[in-house]
Amino acid sequence: MADHSGHRKRMRERFLRHGLDNFKDHEILELLLFYAQPRMDMNETAHALLETFGSLDAVFEATPEALMTVPGIGESAAALIRLIPAAARRYRMAKEERGVILATSEEAGRYLIPRFMNCREETVYLVCLDAKLKVLDCRQVGSGSTVSVPFRLRKIVEVALMHNATAVILAHNHTSGIALPSKEDEITTLRVRDVLAEVGVVLYDHIIVAGEDFVSLSDDGLLDA
């Protein structure tokens, strides 16, 4: 078996000195795969991944089962590839930690987008806020289609009261890639607003996320109705 240690060492040093800016997509994958396959030449496998999925982001978003259909990708390599977007999501969330103030829809959107990275099904989050609109808690309160699996209103109320929230922001994603609210989204928003109002909590906004885009139903004027 050929000794590729020199090539690997040079690539690691290049990354440590200069980062990934001057790396091609296949070189990024090759460098990553070094840690799953200690001795094999991963250049051909890296190219095969890009040819199979079409782009670097598509490789990172592929399921483990799909990744393992590519020659040279076993369970360890698939797990390592899937770790990258998962770790990136946690990193972005950590940078938007508790204590941040969400006074505008733009701030709320930036805070929430990382929580929906790589979600393959509709997921619902509730952000609890104090009187100064500082985040007290952000947690998942549901998943699945908002049409077939209605928001759990009781859970939303319980979470808001548990954290003594003055206001909350509801958020969910559209897996279609289009952030525009549906009629069901609007009906659900008004229902949640009315239920929360009964316990003295304000629905400050409902943010719909699609990829890096989002729509605020408060900005749309729905909550003024």
N, C-alpha and C positions, 0 to 999 in steps of 0.2 A: 504494500500500500504506500502511495506517495506521501512524502512528508510535507504538509502544508503549513507547518508551524511558522515559518518565516513570513509567509503571506498574511497569515492571521495576525501576527505580531505587528506588522506594518499597518494593517487596517485599524487595529485597536489604537495604536499610537497616533495615527492620523485623526481618528475620532476624538481622542482625548485632547489633542492640541487644537483642533479646528472645528469640532462639532460635526454636524451632519450637513451643513449648508453646501459643501462641495461634493457630497455623495450622490450618486445616481440611485434611483429607486431600488434597482436590483442589488446594489452594494449595501444598502441599508438592511435589506432582508438577509443578504449573505452574512453580514456582521452579526445580526441577531441569531441566525441559525448556528453560528459557531458554538453557541452555548448549549445547544440541544444535541449537536453531533460533534463531539470533541475532535475527530480526526478526518472526517470525510470532506471532500471538496464540495462546497454548497453553492457554487456559482450556477451550475446548471439547474439545481432545484429552485434557486431564487428566480431565475428567468422563467422557469415553468410555472411558478406561482403567479407571476405577473401575466403570463400568457393565458393562464386559466381564468383568472378573475378580472383582468383588464386594467387594474390600477392598484396603487399601494393601499389606498384607503379601503378598497374592496377586499383586499387580502386580509387586512386587520378586522374587517367586519364579517368575514365568512365564518360559517359554523365549523366547529371542530371536525364534524363528519365530512364536510365538503373539503376542508383542508387536507384531510388524510387520504383523499382520492388522488392527490398529487404524488408522484413517485418521489421518495426521499423524505416525506413528511409522515412521521409516526405520531404517537400520542404525546410524547414529550415536546416535540416541535410544535404541534398544534396548540398545546397548552401555553407554550411560551409566546406564540403569536397572539393568542387571545388575551394574554396577560397585558399586552401593550395598551390597547384601548381601555381596558378595565382600570389599569393603573393611572392612565391619563385622566380618566373621569374622576377618580378619587383625588388626584392632584388638583384638578380644577375646582372641585368642591371644597377642598381644604383651604384654597386661597380665598374662598368666599365664605369664611367661617361665621359662626354665630356672633352676634353683636353688630353685624352690618345693618345699616339703615336703608330701608327700601321705600323711599319717599316718592319715587316716580316709576312709571311703567318700564322705562328704559333700565333702571336699576334692577327692578324685579326680573325682567327678561334675562339680563346678563347673569343674575344669580341662579336662575332656574335652568337655563339651557344645559349646563353640564350634567344635571341630574337625569336628563333624558338621552344622553349619549348612548347610542347602540341599543336603545330599547326597541324590541321587535313587536311589542304589543302596547296598547294604550295603557298608560300608567298615570295615576292621580297622586299629586302631592298637595299637602296643606302646609302653608307657612304661617306660623303664629307670630303676631306682632304686639308690642306694647303700645302705650299711648303715643310714644315718640316714633313709632314705626320701626323700632329696632327688632331684629329677628330674635325670637325666644326659642323657636324650634321649627324644624322642617322635617316632615316625615311622609312616607308613602302611606296613603289611606285606601288605595284600591288599584286594581289592574284589570285589564280586559276591555272590551268595547264598552263605551259609555252608553251605548244604546241597549245592548243585551245584558250588561251588568251595571245597573244604576249605581250612582255614588251612594255610599253608605252614609246617609245623613246622620244617623245616630253616632257613628264613629267620628264624623267631622265635629259634631257638637261636643262630644266627650273630649277629644284632643284639644279643642279650643279652650274649654273650661279647665282642663287639667293644667294648662299653662297660663291660666288667668289672662288670656289674650283679650286685648281691646279690639283688635281687628285681625283678619286673616286674609291671605291670598290663596285662592284655589288655582291649581295648575294641572293641565294634562297635555299629552302630546297627540299629534295626528301622525300616524305611521304612513299616511298617504304622501307626506312631504308637503302638504298644503295646509297652512295655518288658519285659513279662513274658518270662522265658526259656522257650525251647522245650526239648523233650527233646534235640534235636540240639545246642542250646547247652550243655546240661549234660554231654553225652557229650564234646563237643569240649573243654570246660573241664578235665575230668578227664584227658583225653589230653594236653593241653598241660602240665598240672601234672606229670604223671608223666615226660614227656620232659625238661622243664626240671630236674626233681629229679635226673635222671641226670648232669647237668653242674653240679650244686650251686647252681642258681638257684631261688628260691622264686617261685611264682605267687602274688602277694600278693592279687590280686583280679581279677575279670572284671566289667567294667562294661558294661551294655547301655543304650544311649541311645535315647530316642525323643522328638524335639523338645526340650523343656526338662525332660523327666522322665528318670530313670535308675533302674536296679536294680543292686544289688551282689550278685553270687553269693557273695561272702564273707559278707556280712550274712545271706544266706539259709542259711548253714551248709554249703553244698556243698563247700567246700574243706577242711572238717573231716572229710569222709567218709574 
